[in-house]
Amino acid sequence: MGIDLGPILAATVAVRDLDRAAGAYRALLGHEELAAGTDQGGRWLVMGPPGARWGLVRLVERAGAARPATFSTLGWTALEILVADADATYERCLAVEGFQVLQRPAGVGGGGALRALQVAGPGGEGIYLTQVVTPSERFDLPSLAAGEHRVYVVVVGTHDVEATRGFFESGFGAPMVTDHGLPVRVLNQAYELPADTLHRISTVQLAGSTVIEIDEYPSAAGIRPPGSTGITSVTLAGSRPEAGSLRPLPVRAEPPYWGASAWALSGPFRLRLEVVATERHV
């Protein structure tokens, strides 16, 4: 069975102030407005690099919504965005209103293959801004030319790594790549744990050179309250899914749907996904 999910087309982030959030993504990453509209009374914008068809950020406005602390809840917790230079991105981030630096750039991964900083975004979404120093021999990742400033990893916070990873493995044929304990800086910071505390981290490979990371969160983490800000869902390319509770979506012309058939489904810990029947390598 091949991988039947990917690439990541877009991540939807609820924010209190749409204009402020869009300005922050534009200033830090050079994202442009690719589409805009209203949905059930709320405004939305799709942001991304000019001409991009995957790895987008879809911002929806929820004025006055509760804003949980970053990395304090389960479900979709963070976006990982590919950058050319983590240190230069850090300097830009300090000057952009709407992003809060949580951890300065540091080497991560085996042998420092990645260099990343972690920030809180306008909706409290966690964001890893990652430079690939040495190409991975284990992961299929986008090249910088194809993937710069795009979302190429989405992160799930869970209390059950096996069940969450199994949802993607059995339902979509996404193979496990890694499963090990790591001292995740932002989690230890968020939960006031010793810096060397290990957290179980597992990853699954998606089609289209994208990845889902599954992080085991401390027991203090709970389900994000309905209607709050943060990452509400992730949209991926694929065929009609067999996993989860399936609901057809209305046909929409704008990215990341482009008029294709699409379905919404739920996974463990109230994960919300959308699957769009479009070409995976777009």
Secondary structure as UniProt FT lines:
FT   STRAND          5..15
FT   HELIX           18..29
FT   STRAND          32..39
FT   TURN            40..41
FT   STRAND          42..48
FT   TURN            50..51
FT   STRAND          56..61
FT   TURN            63..64
FT   TURN            70..71
FT   STRAND          73..82
FT   HELIX           86..94
FT   TURN            97..98
FT   STRAND          100..108
FT   HELIX           110..112
FT   STRAND          114..120
FT   TURN            122..123
FT   STRAND          126..132
FT   HELIX           144..147
FT   TURN            148..149
FT   STRAND          151..158
FT   HELIX           161..172
FT   STRAND          176..182
FT   HELIX           185..190
FT   TURN            191..192
FT   TURN            195..196
FT   STRAND          199..206
FT   TURN            207..209
FT   STRAND          210..216
FT   TURN            219..220
FT   STRAND          222..223
FT   TURN            226..227
FT   STRAND          230..238
FT   STRAND          245..248
FT   TURN            255..259
FT   STRAND          262..266
FT   HELIX           268..270
FT   STRAND          272..276
//
